[in-house]
Amino acid sequence: MSDLSSCICALTRDELPVDTIELARFMVGKYLVHDTPQGRMSGRLVETEAYPLGDSTSHAFRGLRPYNGALFRAPGHAYVRLVYGASYMINMSAEREGEGAAVLFRSVEPLDGLALMQARRPGVKPVDLARGPGRLCAAFGIGPEWDGADLCAGGALWIGRLSGNDPSAARVAATKRIGLSREMHELLRFYEPGSAFVSGPKRLLEPLAR
């Protein structure tokens, strides 16, 4: 385990902003950790997307369904779904319990467990291991069994921050979401400018930074 990883402490639910957009911005620079029997995998979140209340592209838009219950839980629960029949993606519930909204974890800068990630994604360069939401889940071994997991409960899959002052606290910029067919005009994708681990076309990043 790296020295930096040993300084990561779990985020509590009380620390999470309730507003979806604020939460998406807040999570840039925080950490995703998966403790497995084979060892720890961890990484720094460098890109997120907000799916706020009323967003027609959100899986919560049509209300509570048998498959999307995690989105209506208190902030900090994992919502894991297979998208386009190809890749799992992990979201985190936002807003108050009973209100469906989410933050998508788009990209992570790997910290611990590179060998474990590379075993799941053989032949892939370190910069590409978790650059994009499908790659992230594949590298971290996150599948449907994690749907509904409480990421603030101290389980094997959790979110954290550096204890004390974070010398590498993220500068956050916003741009358009990608991979959607509608509601792409708002700046609801948040990222760390200059990070090589951010996904998507580079032309969409710096010009819209704020």
Secondary structure as the mmCIF struct_conf table of DSSP 4:
data_model
#
loop_
_struct_conf.conf_type_id
_struct_conf.id
_struct_conf.beg_label_comp_id
_struct_conf.beg_label_asym_id
_struct_conf.beg_label_seq_id
_struct_conf.end_label_comp_id
_struct_conf.end_label_asym_id
_struct_conf.end_label_seq_id
TURN_TY1_P TURN_TY1_P1 ASP A 3 LEU A 4
HELX_RH_3T_P HELX_RH_3T_P1 SER A 5 CYS A 7
STRN STRN1 ILE A 8 ALA A 10
HELX_LH_PP_P HELX_LH_PP_P1 LEU A 11 THR A 12
HELX_RH_3T_P HELX_RH_3T_P2 ARG A 13 GLU A 15
BEND BEND1 LEU A 16 LEU A 16
BEND BEND2 VAL A 18 ASP A 19
HELX_RH_AL_P HELX_RH_AL_P1 THR A 20 MET A 27
TURN_TY1_P TURN_TY1_P2 VAL A 28 GLY A 29
STRN STRN2 TYR A 31 THR A 36
TURN_TY1_P TURN_TY1_P3 PRO A 37 GLN A 38
STRN STRN3 GLY A 39 TYR A 51
TURN_TY1_P TURN_TY1_P4 LEU A 53 GLY A 54
TURN_TY1_P TURN_TY1_P5 SER A 56 THR A 57
BEND BEND3 SER A 58 SER A 58
TURN_TY1_P TURN_TY1_P6 HIS A 59 ARG A 62
TURN_TY1_P TURN_TY1_P7 PRO A 66 TYR A 67
HELX_RH_3T_P HELX_RH_3T_P3 GLY A 69 PHE A 72
BEND BEND4 ARG A 73 ALA A 74
TURN_TY1_P TURN_TY1_P8 PRO A 75 GLY A 76
STRN STRN4 HIS A 77 HIS A 77
STRN STRN5 ALA A 78 VAL A 83
TURN_TY1_P TURN_TY1_P9 TYR A 84 ALA A 86
STRN STRN6 SER A 87 SER A 93
BEND BEND5 GLU A 95 ARG A 96
TURN_TY1_P TURN_TY1_P10 GLU A 97 GLY A 98
BEND BEND6 GLU A 99 GLU A 99
STRN STRN7 ALA A 102 ASP A 112
HELX_RH_AL_P HELX_RH_AL_P2 LEU A 114 ARG A 120
BEND BEND7 ARG A 121 ARG A 121
TURN_TY1_P TURN_TY1_P11 PRO A 122 GLY A 123
HELX_RH_3T_P HELX_RH_3T_P4 PRO A 126 ASP A 128
TURN_TY1_P TURN_TY1_P12 LEU A 129 ALA A 130
STRN STRN8 ARG A 131 ARG A 131
BEND BEND8 GLY A 132 GLY A 132
HELX_RH_AL_P HELX_RH_AL_P3 PRO A 133 PHE A 140
TURN_TY1_P TURN_TY1_P13 GLY A 141 GLY A 141
HELX_RH_3T_P HELX_RH_3T_P5 PRO A 144 TRP A 146
TURN_TY1_P TURN_TY1_P14 ASP A 147 GLY A 148
STRN STRN9 ASP A 150 ASP A 150
TURN_TY1_P TURN_TY1_P15 LEU A 151 GLY A 154
BEND BEND9 GLY A 155 ALA A 156
STRN STRN10 LEU A 157 LEU A 162
BEND BEND10 SER A 163 GLY A 164
TURN_TY1_P TURN_TY1_P16 PRO A 167 SER A 168
HELX_LH_PP_P HELX_LH_PP_P2 ALA A 169 ARG A 171
STRN STRN11 ALA A 173 THR A 175
BEND BEND11 GLY A 179 GLY A 179
BEND BEND12 SER A 181 ARG A 182
BEND BEND13 HIS A 185 GLU A 186
STRN STRN12 ARG A 189 TYR A 191
TURN_TY1_P TURN_TY1_P17 PRO A 193 GLY A 194
TURN_TY1_P TURN_TY1_P18 ALA A 196 PHE A 197
BEND BEND14 GLY A 200 GLY A 200
HELX_RH_3T_P HELX_RH_3T_P6 LYS A 202 LEU A 204
TURN_TY1_P TURN_TY1_P19 LEU A 205 LEU A 205
HELX_RH_3T_P HELX_RH_3T_P7 GLU A 206 LEU A 208
#
